[in-house]
Amino acid sequence: MRALLFAANWKMNVGPAEARRYLATFLTAYPPQPNRQVWFFPPAVSVEAVATAIGNRTDLRAGVQDVYWEPKGAFTGATSSPLAAEAGAKAALIGHSERRHVFGETDEQTGKKLKAVVAAGLHPILCVGETLTQRDAGETLTVVRRQLHAALGDRVEVLVTVAYEPVWAIGTGRNATPRDAAEVHRAIRAWLKERQAKETRVLYGGSVNVKNAVELLAEQELDGVLVGGASLDPQVWIELVRTAVT
Ligand code: PEP
């Protein structure tokens, strides 16, 4: 059975009290499944609540949605990797398209964040993906390779998960076809192999829901999914994690 990772990105939703209620529902209805990991990326203020609720369940993890690259200091409003780790985070999203396109994060900053995350012992999920204009111009693979190189360099010595998230598919209700996704996933794997990367999972993200998850995950190139909207309701999320085929 192929191992799958289901990552829930709650974005700027679900405070600590709601997170505790969500996890109580989730833990009751979802016992560990073989070869299935479920990771939660709540807002930073709810990481501790999620990590505490997860307790010793090794199939579940809490993570942060973003970090600043410095470990500590006068950086008002920012969260560092060591602080996130202290709150119970074991993973971090890096270079999510909303960080890149809403907050203006550059490739160089994404690279610095990835290094900081690894230094603090968190597992990075590096998000890459093209805009609609770039896709229409036939630049998808050029953009994705540029983002990979900026974050990972010429030789990939760190353990990382890559999430391919076409910007035009995030929160829009439009998702890539399994074939479109698989083609980019293959290019990502080839890029990683050329740079001696260790075993790397490649996830797909962009308007994944209960209906399309089965079809997407039937594509063997996908090692899992990164999901925003459809992860906000615990019942919907449980259904999505359960129904997807292996
Ligand atoms: C995301 O936030 O990474 C995402 C893919 O969002 P959505 O599932 O809502 O498109």
Residues whose N, C-alpha, C, O or C-beta is under 5 A from the ligand:
A	BS01	PEP	N9 A169 I170 G171 T172 G205 G206 S207 V208 L226 V227 G228 G229
